[in-house]
Amino acid sequence: MKYRNLSLSFTMDDVTFNVLSISNEQMLNTIPKHSHSRNSYELHYISYGCGTLIADDAAYSITPGTFFMTGPQVMHEQIPDPDDPMREYGVYLKVRLPRNGTKSRLLKRFLQQSFYFGTAGIEFYDLMKRMTYELEQNPDGQQLMLSALLEELIVMVSRLYLTTADGAANESAAAFHSPDDQTYLIIEEAFLYNYRDITLDSLSGLLSLSRRQTERLLKQHYNKTFLQKKKEARMSAACILLQEAGKSIASVAYELGYSSPEHFTHAFKSYYNISPSMYGK
């Protein structure tokens, strides 16, 4: 289950965290390669099951107790083990800093980390279960309890970064201004799930922005144009579809929205420098 539209935010010291989604899902299908905007942090805890994370072209083996964070503009893909698919607790956050940045050493450490992969203790699992309970049962004081649990999660994650040598921090984190945070969730899910039919006009409509404003937003926060983002999404999906038994090039081209197998083959080869038929083999 994924909970969106939470209208949940909290402030720690001088940093505001807006929570766009909290999830507890069994992952049966591959999540294609995608990235988040420069002010977003997605926290993942695997309670059971196995799989593989591909992050910036490096492969990481996921097992029960794995914790990883995919931060700003980190390309990543999650591939579940078909025989033992993973169950993931996820929290997707957008962060707003004061104009001069944060003074908190702990929060600086959180914001400087663009990617992390490691393991976490049972306390992470307990915390995620408590958050899920609040969302499922909706008891009195839910918002207050969720805010408190999320603050605890941020502290736990930041301490994990401080005490673990795994993963280099990205020291370029800086103060930035963000539009409505829900905007980024709309963008990322549009490309992730509607890569076949998404157009600049339809995306602009979802965002209630003009075409020019939408293009500027993509360039500023993802460093890509609309066409680059769409091609990235389609090519990532193509890699998954081509590995499915019995799939023809023509059927993959159709599922991706290309006008012909030849058009798809040319696009795939120019992107990956290998033909789709060779990739499938």
ChimeraX attribute file (.defattr): number of C-alpha atoms within 10 A of each C-alpha:
attribute: neighborCount
match mode: 1-to-1
recipient: residues
	/A:1	11
	/A:2	13
	/A:3	14
	/A:4	15
	/A:5	10
	/A:6	13
	/A:7	11
	/A:8	15
	/A:9	17
	/A:10	17
	/A:11	13
	/A:12	13
	/A:13	11
	/A:14	14
	/A:15	18
	/A:16	16
	/A:17	23
	/A:18	21
	/A:19	24
	/A:20	23
	/A:21	19
	/A:22	23
	/A:23	19
	/A:24	21
	/A:25	14
	/A:26	17
	/A:27	20
	/A:28	15
	/A:29	13
	/A:30	17
	/A:31	18
	/A:32	24
	/A:33	24
	/A:34	20
	/A:35	23
	/A:36	23
	/A:37	22
	/A:38	21
	/A:39	23
	/A:40	26
	/A:41	25
	/A:42	19
	/A:43	21
	/A:44	20
	/A:45	26
	/A:46	26
	/A:47	22
	/A:48	16
	/A:49	21
	/A:50	23
	/A:51	22
	/A:52	17
	/A:53	22
	/A:54	16
	/A:55	20
	/A:56	14
	/A:57	11
	/A:58	8
	/A:59	13
	/A:60	15
	/A:61	13
	/A:62	25
	/A:63	18
	/A:64	17
	/A:65	19
	/A:66	20
	/A:67	24
	/A:68	22
	/A:69	21
	/A:70	22
	/A:71	26
	/A:72	22
	/A:73	20
	/A:74	19
	/A:75	16
	/A:76	20
	/A:77	19
	/A:78	21
	/A:79	21
	/A:80	21
	/A:81	17
	/A:82	14
	/A:83	10
	/A:84	14
	/A:85	17
	/A:86	26
	/A:87	21
	/A:88	22
	/A:89	24
	/A:90	21
	/A:91	22
	/A:92	22
	/A:93	22
	/A:94	23
	/A:95	21
	/A:96	21
	/A:97	18
	/A:98	14
	/A:99	10
	/A:100	9
	/A:101	15
	/A:102	19
	/A:103	12
	/A:104	13
	/A:105	9
	/A:106	17
	/A:107	19
	/A:108	17
	/A:109	19
	/A:110	21
	/A:111	23
	/A:112	17
	/A:113	22
	/A:114	22
	/A:115	22
	/A:116	21
	/A:117	19
	/A:118	19
	/A:119	17
	/A:120	18
	/A:121	10
	/A:122	11
	/A:123	11
	/A:124	21
	/A:125	17
	/A:126	11
	/A:127	15
	/A:128	23
	/A:129	15
	/A:130	15
	/A:131	22
	/A:132	20
	/A:133	14
	/A:134	16
	/A:135	18
	/A:136	11
	/A:137	9
	/A:138	11
	/A:139	11
	/A:140	9
	/A:141	9
	/A:142	15
	/A:143	18
	/A:144	11
	/A:145	15
	/A:146	20
	/A:147	18
	/A:148	13
	/A:149	16
	/A:150	19
	/A:151	15
	/A:152	14
	/A:153	18
	/A:154	17
	/A:155	16
	/A:156	15
	/A:157	21
	/A:158	19
	/A:159	15
	/A:160	18
	/A:161	22
	/A:162	13
	/A:163	8
	/A:164	10
	/A:165	10
	/A:166	13
	/A:167	13
	/A:168	12
	/A:169	17
	/A:170	14
	/A:171	12
	/A:172	10
	/A:173	18
	/A:174	17
	/A:175	15
	/A:176	14
	/A:177	12
	/A:178	17
	/A:179	8
	/A:180	11
	/A:181	18
	/A:182	17
	/A:183	15
	/A:184	22
	/A:185	19
	/A:186	14
	/A:187	20
	/A:188	17
	/A:189	12
	/A:190	20
	/A:191	23
	/A:192	22
	/A:193	15
	/A:194	15
	/A:195	22
	/A:196	20
	/A:197	14
	/A:198	15
	/A:199	16
	/A:200	16
	/A:201	13
	/A:202	13
	/A:203	20
	/A:204	17
	/A:205	13
	/A:206	13
	/A:207	18
	/A:208	12
	/A:209	14
	/A:210	14
	/A:211	17
	/A:212	10
	/A:213	13
	/A:214	21
	/A:215	18
	/A:216	16
	/A:217	22
	/A:218	18
	/A:219	15
	/A:220	13
	/A:221	17
	/A:222	17
	/A:223	15
	/A:224	16
	/A:225	16
	/A:226	22
	/A:227	12
	/A:228	13
	/A:229	22
	/A:230	22
	/A:231	18
	/A:232	21
	/A:233	24
	/A:234	27
	/A:235	21
	/A:236	19
	/A:237	22
	/A:238	21
	/A:239	18
	/A:240	17
	/A:241	20
	/A:242	21
	/A:243	12
	/A:244	11
	/A:245	8
	/A:246	9
	/A:247	12
	/A:248	16
	/A:249	20
	/A:250	16
	/A:251	16
	/A:252	21
	/A:253	23
	/A:254	15
	/A:255	16
	/A:256	20
	/A:257	15
	/A:258	19
	/A:259	11
	/A:260	13
	/A:261	16
	/A:262	13
	/A:263	11
	/A:264	24
	/A:265	19
	/A:266	14
	/A:267	18
	/A:268	22
	/A:269	15
	/A:270	11
	/A:271	13
	/A:272	12
	/A:273	11
	/A:274	13
	/A:275	16
	/A:276	21
	/A:277	12
	/A:278	9
	/A:279	14
	/A:280	17
	/A:281	7
